[in-house]
Amino acid sequence: MSGGGTAGTAGADGPGARSLWAPPARAGFLRSDAPWRAAGYLLATGLSGLLLCFGLLLSGLVAGVLAVVLVGLPLAAALALAGVPVAAWERRLVRFLDGGRVPDPHLVPPNPGLAAWLRLRYREQATWRELGFALLAAFVLWPIDLAVAGCALAVPGYLIAALPLLLRDGEQVNVLKVLVVHSPPLAALLGLVGLLLLPLLAYPLALLAAARAALVRLVLAPGGQEQRIGELVRSRARLVDAFEAERRRIERDLHDGAQQRLVALTMALGLARLDAPVHGPLAARLAEAHREAGEVLSELRELINGIHPQVLTGHGLPEACEDAADRSPVPVATRFELPGRLPAPVESAGYFAVTEALANLAKHSGASSATVEGQYADGRLTIEVTDDGSGGADPARGTGLTGLADRVAVVHGTLSVSSPPGGPTLVRVDIPCAPIDRGAA
């Protein structure tokens, strides 16, 4: 309205929604442009709802006729998305009314192209809410909008038209003309009634516009709490992605920089040992330096492998888990049945789940053997790490499983632990995902 709402409102309870109800009770309401905005809003929604009604009826008739020859199914599928542009138009009209933005509840498709957009839209609840609102606007709301706007504007305007007729002599013949000719006092009274009705009807007009805009915010925009939770989940995922990218950058820098220099230093010390006297003090010092350089190189390689192993990037989850099992002090057997490569975040979460579980069993379980089994079925990756140790693993005791559960949750997975006293211990990871289509890539 005249002051406008706060841009960037989050939902039906945001500042923009509250500002809809404030102007009718505010001093100076009639002197502002709020009544005219409300009238324009209701006229726009009423006329667009009328057009939508005719469009849906015509499309439904065409779809019914074409369904006989099995052509109506694509049209029916397209009609299911009719609520998307209608909802976008309704959100824009609400912004015209109060200046507050109504957030779009739709997500951005993960891949470009029409097919990805359609798959996402058909799966979203917001699409079906918008379709329901489009049907409501087409068959219920528009007559109310036009009736209220028409009564609030046309009735006072028709009565006020009696006043100019009293002041001039015209050839127009209508009810008001006859009334002016035969009963000028009554015509003047009706004109004054029209002048009084015009500001009085502005209040119910603005209230109806506010109620309709509140309905739009309630149905076509996500709730404030839901949106905040969704944003928290998305921000956590973005932070994890950024962290993974930084891990890989550090791994590349160490692998291509510090590790290569240590290798060159180790080789140089080895060559220097060959040139030094065999039993002299210099040979002993060079041998000690050569041994220390070799140990530092081994530790650096372990560090690089812990940050992000090259085998995981190059060969995939089964080979990376097998490499981790080979480096475990406890004998570990690995078995994987996967349809191919999985998304990088899923492989990373699965790999670090396995390495954390193997590190825990090596430190705390006293196990003599362990198994790592992974399989893919029904759109889910399942990894189970089992050992024959003493059991008693409790995530609440800070064994690293709590942080691992958080890491798995970022990719919408779950972590469960079964570890009764006396063993065995089972760590199970379930992650929903889809294999990478190498042909599409």
N, C-alpha and C positions, 0 to 999 in steps of 0.2 A: 504494500500500500504506500502511502506517501513516504513514510520513513524507510520502508523496506525492511526485510528481515536480515538476519546475519547469514552471509554466504558461507557455504560449506557445512550446513547442518547435517547431522548424522542420521536423522530418522524422524519418526513421528513425534518424538519427545524433545526434539532439538529446539533451538531458539527460533528458527523459522516457523515451526509449527505453532509455538506459543504466540508469535506475533500475529498470527491470523486472527486470534480471538481478542487481542488487545484493542485494535482501533475502534470497534463499535462502542466500547465503554470509555474511550479516551476523549477528553475535551478537544474540540476542533475537528472531530471526525467528519462532520458534514462539510467543513471547509477544505478538507483534503481531497486528494484524488482517489481515496480508498473506495468510495461507493461506485465510482465509474470503473475502477479496476475490477471490482466484484461483478458489476454488470457485464463488462466485456468478457470476463472469465466464464461466466455462466452461458453467455451467448455462444462463445467459442466452443465450450464443451458440448452444449446442446446441439449446435449445428454439426459438429464433427461426429457426435453420437448418432445423429440422424443419417448422415452419409454412411457411417459404418454399418448401421442397421440395414440399409438398402444393399450395401456391398456384400454383407454376410448372407442375406437372403438370396441375392442373385448368385453368389458363389455356391451356396448350398444347393440351389436348384440345378446349376450347371453340373456340380459334382454328382448329384443324384442321377441326372440323365446320363452322364458319361460313365457312371459306375456299371451300367449295363454292359458296356464293351470293355470293362476293366481298365479304363483310362482315368477314372476319378480318384484312384488311390493317391497318385502324386499330388493332385489338387487338394485332397483332404489333408495330406501331410503338410502342404504349404499353408493351409488354413490354420493348422495347429500353431504356426508361428505368427499368426496375424496379431497376436497380442504384443509382440515385441515392438513394432513401430507405433502401435497405439499407446503403449506404456511410455515410450520415449516422448511422444507428443504430450501426453498428460503431465509428465514431469516438467516439460518445458512450460506448459501453461501455469503450473503451480509457481514456477519461478517468476513468471510474468505477474502473478497475483501478489506475491509477498517479497520477491527478491531473494528468497532462500533457495539454495540448491538442493534438489532431491537426489541423493546418490543412486547411481546405477548399480543394481545388485549383480549384474552379470560379470562373469570372469572373462579374462582374455584367453583365447584359445592357445594351447601350447605350441601349435604349429600353424604356419600360414596356410591359406587356402579355404575354399568353401566347405570341403568335406569335414575338416577339423572344426570349423565354426558350427556346422549343423550337428555334428556328434555332441559337442559340448552343450549346445542350446537344448537339444532334446533331453539331455540328462539333468538339466538344472531345474530345481523346483520353481525358481523365479519365472521361467518360461510359462509354466502351467498356471501360476498365479496371475500372470499378465493376461493369459488367454481367458481365465475366468473373469477378470476385471473388464476385458474387452466385451465379453458377452453381457456383463452387467450394464456397462455403459451404453451398449447398442439397444438393449431391450427394456431397460428399467430407468436409467438415470436421465437420458436426454429429454424425455417429456417433462420431467420435473424441472430440469434446468431451464428449458424454454418457457414453461408455464410461469415459473417464478420471475424470471427476467422480463417476460412479456407483461405480466401483471404489474410489476414494479415500475416499468417504464411506460407502457402503452396506456394503462388506465388513467394515471395522473395526466399524461400528455393529452389524452382525448378530452378530459374535463377542462384542462387549462385552455384548450383551443376555443372554448366558448368565449373567453375574454376578448380575443382579437375580433371575433365576429360582432361583439357589441360595439366596437369602435369603428367599424367600416361597413360599407354597404356593398355586398357582393352578389354575384349571381348563383353561387354554389347553393345547392339544395340538399340538405341532409338533416339528420335529426337535430343537430345543434342549431342549424339555421332556423328550423321551425320553432325550436325552443326559444331562440333569441327574439324571433318576431312576435310570438304569442305570449311569452313570459320572460321578459328581460331580467326581473329580479331573481327568478329561479336560476336562470343561466349564469348570472353573476355569482350566485351562491355556489353553484357547481364548480365554477372556475376557481373560486377561492378554496373549495374542498380539494381540488386537484393540486393547488399550490401547497396545501398542508400535507397531502398524502405523499407527495414526492420525497420530502426528507424523511417522513416517518417510515415509508417502505424501504428506505436505504438500509435500515438496521436489519430487518429479516433477510434482505438480499445479501448483505455482507456476512451474516451468520450462516446462511446456506452455503455461500461460497467457501467460507472457512471450514464448514463441516465436510464439504466435498473434497477440499484440498487435504484435510486430515485423513480422509479415507484413502486418497491416493498415496499419501506417505505411509499409511499403515500397510497397504497391500503391495505397493509397487516399489517400496524401498526396504532394505533390510533393517531390522531393529538395531538400536544403538549398541546394545550389549553383544548381539550376534556379530555386528560388524567389527567391534573392538576385538572380540575373540578371534575372528577370522584374520584381522590385521596382525594380531600377535603371532598367530600360527605362520602367516606368510613372512613376517619379519624374522621369525626364528629360522625358517627355511632359508631366507636370504643370507642370514648370518652364517649358517652352516655352510652354504655354498661358497660364501666369501672365505670362510675358514679353510675349506677344502682347497680352494684355488691358491690360498697363501701357503698351505702345506706343500702343494705340488711345486710352487715356485721355489720354496726353500729346499725341497728335495733336489730339484734340478740344479740350483746354485751349488749345493754341497757336492752333488755327483760330478758336475762338470768343472767345478772350481777347486774346492779344498781337497777333494779326494784325488783328483789328478795330480795336484801338487805334492800330496803325501806319497803317491806312487813314485813320482819322479825323485823325491827326497830319499825314499827307501832304496831305489835303484842306485842313486848316487852314493849312498852310504855303503851299499854292497860293493860297488866298484872301488871305493876308497879302501875297503878292507883288503881287497886283492892287492893293492899297491903298498899297503903298510907292512912293516916287518911282522912276521908271524907271531913271535913271542914277546914283542915289545909292548910297552904300556899304551901306545897309540892304537894298536890292534884291539886291545881289550876295551878301550873307550869307544872305538868305532863299532865293535860288536854290540856293546850295550846300547849305543844310540840306534843301531840298526834294529835291535830287538824292540826298543821302545817305539820306534817309528812304525814297526809292523803291528804292534798292539794298538797304537792310536788309529792306524788305518782300519784294523778290524772293528774297533769300537765305532769308528765313523760309519763304516758300512752297516753295522747294526742300527745305528741311529738313522741313517738314510732309509733303511728298510722299514724301520718303525714309523717313519713319517709318512711315507707312501711308497710301497714296493713297486719296482718297475715291472715285476712279473704280473702284478694285478692289472696294471694298465695295458701291458702287451699281450697277455695270454688269458686273463679272466680269473674268475673266482675259484674254480677247482684247483688250478695250478698254484695260485697264491696260497690257498689253504694247505695244499700239500707241502709247499715250501715252508710254511710256518710249522707244520707238523714235523718236518725233518729237523728243524732247529729246536724243537722242544726236548727238554731232558727226559720227559716221560714218553715211552713208545706210543705213537698215535697212528691209527689207521684211518684213512680218508676214503669216502665213497660219495660221489656226486652223480646225479642224473639230471642234467639241465638241457633245455632245448637249444641253447646257444648263449651268446652274450646277453647280459642283463644291463639295464641302465646303470651308469657309473655311480650315482649315489647309492643305489641298492647294493651293488657289488662292494662298495667301500664300507657300508654299514655291516654287511654280512661278514666281510673279512675281519674287521676290527672286533666284531662280536666273537668270532672264533679265536682270535689272538688273545683277547682279554680272558676268555674262558680257559684257554690253555695256560695262560700265565697264572691264573688263580689256582687251577688244579695242581700246577707244579709247585706253588708256594705253600698251599694250605691243605690239600686233600690227602697227601700221602699215597696217591694212586700209583699202581704199577703199570696200568695201560689205560688208553682212552680211545674213543672213536669219534670221528666227525662225519656226519652224514647230511647230505643236502639233496633236496629234490624240488621239482617244480610241478605243481598240479593245481588246477582250478584257479589260475591267475595268482598264485601265491608261491613265494619262495620260502621253503621251510628248511632250517638248519638245526640239527640236534648235535650237541656235544655231550657225550656220556663218559664217565670215568668210574672206576671201581674203588674209589677212595673211601674215606671215613665219613663223608657227608657233612651235614650241618652247615652248609653254606647259607648265609642270611644276607640279603642285600642291605638290610638296615644296619649292618655292622660295618659298612664302608668297605666292602670288598671290591669295589669298582663296578659292581653290577648295576647300581643305581644310575651312574653316569652313562653306562652302556644302554640302559633302558631308555634314557632321554635321547640318546643318539639314534636309537632305532625308531623312537616315536616320531622323529622329524620326517622320516620317510613313510609315516603312517603304519609302522609295524608295531609288533608287541613282543615283549620278552617275558618268558615264564621260567621259573627255576623250581625244580623239585629236588630236594636234598635232605632226606630224612637222616637222623643220626644213625651212623653205621653204613650209610650209602645205599645204593649208588646215587650219584648226582647227575641230573639231567638239566641242561640249559637249552631252551628251545626258543628260536627266533622265527617269527612269521612276518613276512613283508609282502604286501600286495604289489604286484608289478606286472609288466608285460615284456616279453623278450624283444630285443632290438631286431627290427626287420632289415636285414642286410640289403635286400633288394630295393627297399624304399630309400635306404641311406645312400 
